[in-house]
Amino acid sequence: MPKPVIIPGAGRFMRSLLAPALLLGIVLTLVMPDRTVAQLPRERVETDEPVDNVFWAMTNVGISTVRNLSEGNLNSSVLHTFGLVDRGIEHLYGLDDGANTRIRLDYAISDRFSAGVGRMTFNKVVDIGGKYNILRQTTTGSIPVELAVKASMGINTMPNTGYRFSERLSYFTSVMIARKFNSFSLQLTPMIAHFNRTVGDNPDQLFGLGIVTNYELTDRLALSAEYLPVFGDRNANTHDAMALALNIDTGGHIFQIFFTSSQWHNEEFIMANNRDRFWKGDFRFGFNIHRVFGIGR
């Protein structure tokens, strides 16, 4: 048998390669399964999430919207409406005639239910109530609309009226149905208001249909409008209310600048007391400020 050829230093050379080869084998063992998984085809997961910003604020001008708060958040609203613009420069186009101001706080008990309290200058009305979102429009279209209900009670706290406590009360209920179409949103709001005491032959119940629209010009600006016709019996010398608004998202709050026919706030009082007609030039300037505070759960 021929003797093997002995190459001087070959043993040391092979031993020097053993450690790197072993290390390379361990690395390949760890890496190759991951590379194999990474080569599998990826499937896109569709999430069925609620549509954002169907409306930008919980109230448009005078009509509530389907927008609600996330659990644990607090919303503060300050609403101002001044006198008629056609009063001229002597009255600073209505700004000198005094504002009807409403301040309200709403707290989200859950992602679908919020409750709050507010106060309005006119008749010193204090109102308490809540809003519940039954349906949320989803991004996949599995739920095509938003559906919310609102119920509230108002108390006229004006002194020296001669009214008993029960006669000072009013009640309001509405159903809000809305949908967002890309940058455009539409809401229909059938509503009913009941007043325990009325003046003269005015009805104690009023029925209306609020129509609210919103069109997003940019991420920061939107135009909105609302119209509130009353159906059936209505108070004497009253007219359907209308408003146009510019919504500004400042990043910290929603600021609404608007012209409206009604100086009243809350849907029931708008239906009961609006005596001006927007398209006849009977409109007034106003603004709303909405701010959300995340105060925890």
Residue, then its C-alpha position, 0 to 999 in steps of 0.5 A: m500500500p502506498k504511503p500517504v503523502i504527508i504535507p508538512g504543517a497540514g495538521r495545524f492548517m486543518r485545525s486552524l480552519l475547524a473553529p471558523a467552520l464550526l462557528l459558520g455552521i452554528v450561524l447558518t443553523l440559526v439564520m436559515p429558518d428565519r430566511t425561509v419564513a421571510q420568503l413566505p408570501r405576506e398577506r395583508v391584514e384588514t382591520d375593521e376600525p371606526v372611521d375618523n372625524v365623521f364630524w370634527a366636534m360634538t356640536n356643529v353650530g347648534i345641532s349635536t353630531v354623532r362625534n363622541l369622546s374616547e373613554g376617560n376624556l373630558n370635552s369643554s365647549v364654549l358657544h357664543t352667538f351675537g346680535l343681527v349683523d344688519r344692525g350696522i356699524e353703530h352696533l358693530y354688526g351685532l357684536d354690541d348687542g350682547a351674546n348668548t353664551r353656553i358653557r358645557l362639559d362632557y365626560a366619556i364614561s366609555d368609548r360610546f357613552s358620554a354625559g355632561v352638563g351645560r348652562m346657557t345665558f338666555n333664560k339661565v337654562v341648565d341642561i344635563g344629558g348624555k349621548y350614546n353611539i349605537l353604531r360606528q361607521t367602519t373603514t371596511g364598510s361592514i357598518p356603513v353608518e354612524l348611529a347615536v342617540k341623545a337625551s337631555m333635560g333643561i331647567n329654566t333657572m330664571p328667578n321671579t318667573g312665578y313658575r313652579f319647578s315642574e313648569r321650568l322643565s323641558y325634555f329633548t331626544s334625538v336620533m343621529i344618523a350619519r355617514k362620511f363619504n371621503s371628505f364629505s359627511l352628512q347627518l340626519t337628526p330626527m328630534i322631539a322636544h317637550f316643554n312642561r309649560t308654554v306661552g299662549d297657544n304654543p304647542d308643548q311638543l315640537f318635532g324637527l329634522g336636523i340636517v348637518t353637512n361637513y366638507e373637509l377642505t384640508d386636514r385643518l379646515a372644513l366647511s359645515a352647514e346645518y338646517l333645522p326645519v320644524f314639522g307640524d305645529r310650531n310656535a307663533n312667528t318662528h322660522d326654520a333655523m340655518a347656519l354656515a360655519l368654518n371649522i379650524d383644527t388648531g391642533g389643540h382645539i376645534f374653533q368654529i366661526f359661523f353665521t346663524s339665524s338663531q341666537w339660541h343654543n340647544e336644539e329644543f330652544i332653537m326650534a322653539n325660539n328662532r324668529d329670524r330667516f337666514w336667506k332674508g339677511d337675518f343672520r348673526f355672527g358667532f363662534n364655538i370653541h371645543r377642547v378635549f382633555g385626556i384626564g385618564r381612565 
